[in-house]
Amino acid sequence: MTISQIRRKNLSFIVSNYGTETEVGRQLKTSHLTQQHISALLNKRYMRGDEARIIETKLGIPNGWMDQLGWVNAGWPLIERVRLLDANAKSLINEVVTFMHSRYPNPKSQPSS
């Protein structure tokens, strides 16, 4: 599965949780990602990294989660909790996620507990 396919699958999950592409577009307010853009991304248009980061930022999803197969789906309860945090706490979460991703880019290489 390509990175664009993973991002598309995660975006599809997000749309299903918000109900409609229009609602996701509303949540992405002030970005260039409109409902029409969301539709294009879901219908085979390549999703660039900057677009995935905008979606993460605007929806309060930790950095890099759009690129990971199953993270958005499995982590949705965590995402909902992160979205309630203030900007400083969200920044810390993103720093931790970015650090862990840089140390362990392949989830299977993470040490087990």
C-alpha positions as CSV (number, residue, x, y, z in Angstrom):
1,M,0.0,0.0,0.0
2,T,1.4,3.4,-1.0
3,I,1.6,6.4,1.4
4,S,-1.1,8.1,-0.6
5,Q,-3.4,5.1,-0.3
6,I,-2.8,5.0,3.4
7,R,-3.6,8.7,3.7
8,R,-6.7,8.2,1.6
9,K,-7.9,5.3,3.8
10,N,-7.3,7.4,6.9
11,L,-9.2,10.4,5.3
12,S,-12.1,8.1,4.4
13,F,-12.2,7.0,8.1
14,I,-12.2,10.7,9.2
15,V,-15.0,11.5,6.8
16,S,-17.1,8.6,8.1
17,N,-16.6,9.9,11.6
18,Y,-17.6,13.5,10.7
19,G,-20.5,12.2,8.6
20,T,-19.8,14.1,5.3
21,E,-17.0,15.5,3.2
22,T,-18.7,18.9,3.6
23,E,-18.4,18.7,7.4
24,V,-14.7,17.7,7.1
25,G,-14.3,20.7,4.8
26,R,-15.9,23.0,7.4
27,Q,-13.6,21.6,10.1
28,L,-10.6,22.5,7.9
29,K,-11.8,26.1,7.8
30,T,-9.2,28.7,6.7
31,S,-7.2,26.0,4.7
32,H,-7.3,25.5,1.0
33,L,-8.8,22.0,1.5
34,T,-12.5,22.5,0.6
35,Q,-15.2,19.8,0.3
36,Q,-14.4,19.5,-3.4
37,H,-10.7,19.0,-2.6
38,I,-11.6,16.3,0.0
39,S,-13.7,14.6,-2.7
40,A,-10.8,14.7,-5.1
41,L,-8.4,13.2,-2.5
42,L,-10.8,10.4,-1.7
43,N,-11.2,9.7,-5.4
44,K,-7.7,8.7,-6.3
45,R,-6.0,12.1,-6.4
46,Y,-2.5,11.9,-4.8
47,M,-2.4,13.3,-1.3
48,R,0.7,15.3,-0.7
49,G,2.5,15.4,2.7
50,D,1.6,19.1,3.2
51,E,-2.1,18.2,2.7
52,A,-1.9,15.4,5.2
53,R,-0.2,17.8,7.8
54,I,-2.9,20.4,7.2
55,I,-5.6,17.8,7.9
56,E,-3.8,16.7,11.1
57,T,-3.3,20.2,12.3
58,K,-6.8,21.5,11.6
59,L,-8.5,18.4,13.1
60,G,-6.2,18.1,16.1
61,I,-4.6,14.8,15.0
62,P,-1.0,14.3,16.1
63,N,1.7,14.8,13.5
64,G,2.3,11.9,11.2
65,W,-0.8,9.9,12.0
66,M,-2.3,10.3,8.5
67,D,0.8,8.4,7.2
68,Q,0.3,5.3,9.4
69,L,-2.0,2.5,8.4
70,G,-4.6,2.0,11.2
71,W,-3.3,4.7,13.5
72,V,-6.2,7.1,12.9
73,N,-8.8,4.3,13.1
74,A,-7.4,2.6,16.2
75,G,-6.3,5.8,17.8
76,W,-9.6,7.8,17.3
77,P,-10.5,7.8,21.0
78,L,-7.0,9.2,21.8
79,I,-7.4,11.8,19.0
80,E,-10.7,12.9,20.4
81,R,-9.0,13.5,23.8
82,V,-6.0,15.3,22.2
83,R,-8.4,17.6,20.4
84,L,-9.7,18.8,23.8
85,L,-6.2,19.9,25.0
86,D,-4.8,23.5,24.9
87,A,-2.3,24.5,22.3
88,N,0.7,23.9,24.6
89,A,-0.4,20.4,25.4
90,K,-1.1,19.6,21.7
91,S,2.4,20.9,20.9
92,L,4.0,18.6,23.4
93,I,2.0,15.6,22.1
94,N,3.2,16.4,18.6
95,E,6.8,16.8,19.7
96,V,6.7,13.3,21.4
97,V,5.0,11.7,18.3
98,T,7.6,13.3,16.0
99,F,10.4,12.2,18.2
100,M,9.1,8.6,18.4
101,H,8.5,8.5,14.7
102,S,12.1,9.7,14.0
103,R,13.5,7.1,16.4
104,Y,11.2,4.2,15.2
105,P,10.0,5.0,11.7
106,N,8.9,1.4,11.3
107,P,6.3,0.5,14.0
108,K,7.5,-3.1,14.0
109,S,11.0,-1.9,15.1
110,Q,9.7,-0.3,18.3
111,P,10.8,-2.1,21.4
112,S,8.2,-4.3,23.0
113,S,7.4,-3.8,26.7
